[in-house]
Amino acid sequence: MSAISYVCFLLLLVVSVVGAKVLKVKFEDTPKFVGSDTNVTVVIGRDATLTCTVENLQKFKVAWLKVDTQTILTIGNHVITKNHRVSIGKGDQTWSLTIRDIRLSDAGQYMCQLNTEPMTIQTHHLQVSVPPDIINSSSSGEITVREGENVSLHCSASGAPKPTITWRREDLTPMKIGSEVASKWNGVWLNMSSVSRDINGAFLCIATNGVPPSVSKRILLRVMCKPKVHVIQKMIGAYIGDTVNLHCKIEAFPPPVITWIHQDTIKLQNGTKYQVITESKSYKHTVILRVYNVCREDIGSYYCCAENQLGSSKNDVTLYTLATTTMSTSTTERTTTAWIPKSTQPYAELEVSVDDEGQKYSNEDSFVVVLSQQQMQNIDLSPSS
């Protein structure tokens, strides 16, 4: 190698080394982001903060932009947008964009940008969660159907994420949906076929989406049904002069007109002799006829009658009277007798007995049969459903 060639080689080597060092310094001094893109979720109405971390910023500037609208929000320490809810915060190497009182329109992508050549960017995603809210205008209100008809309840709700709808009865009792019996049901529609009177009542439509609080709507289902009358006890005995209560239970909606009738002819009214007490809950009604100062004329059948626009029904309770007699022998013996209408079977077939005044009543008597204490013990006076 000639001296000239050797000198040229040395010069090239020096230039290469110097150039490499310059490129290395240039590369090391270039600003760069630390960390990756982020996803931030915040509930509507609260504050959200997006942060990017930059190393070796030098003389370069950090800017925040809203991607979908291409709106410049901040440059350096300065807020450019006129949105008073936006502010910028600077740490050692961090640049934080804060948006107060978050709204749905704030959701989307935000770009943290460095004005390098070429431009350096990092994208952050802001999601806005909205608690569920039931849309009353497109949800069912109070519904009235006839017993045996089909019914559909609908519940609509808004929110982000989209809410799920759960149905249940307010009293937590099961409900029949198609061929299934369930304590709760999921879906915007609750479809029930051939509804019966016992489904009458309030249903709750509950909307949830993981963002508290959950919300619910109370939907009242009214099932119209004709009256059914049940008596609690078919025969009731009372001593002369006592007060006695005759009970009946009625199922009916709309609420029925309720009357008590004695011996199929006499309609009873509230007064000093009789008092009618009614307690109603939904389609169920409990009715008491209170008879004061019981006498022999009060014995017989009492009919509990109920009527509404769908029909009528009645059932009867038999009142009989009791008396206590004292027979004086070598020992004192007390005997109880009962006066029961002969029309009440099987009591009409019983033998003759004697009342407390020594009067005999035979089976030809069309009004009462008098039972001895022994006979009373042999008859079944258990309640009838």
Secondary structure, DSSP 8 states (H G I E B T S, - for coil): --HHHHHHHHHHHHHHHHHHHHHHHHHHTS-EEES---EEEEETTS-EEEEEEEE--TT--EEEEETTTTEEEEETTEE-SS-TTEEEEE-SSEEEEEESS--GGG-EEEEEEE--SS-EEEEEEEEEEEEEEE-GGGS---EEEETT--EEEE--EEEES--EEEEEETT---EEETTEEESEEESSEEEE-S--GGG-EEEEEEEE-SSS--EEEEEEEEEEEEEEEEES-SEEEEETT--EEEEEEEEEES--EEEEEETTTEE--SSSSEEEEEEEETTEEEEEEEE-S--GGG-EEEEEEEEETTEEEEEEEEEEEEEEEEEESSSEEEEEEEEEETTSTTGGGS--EE-TTS-EE-TT-SSEEEE-HHHHHHS------
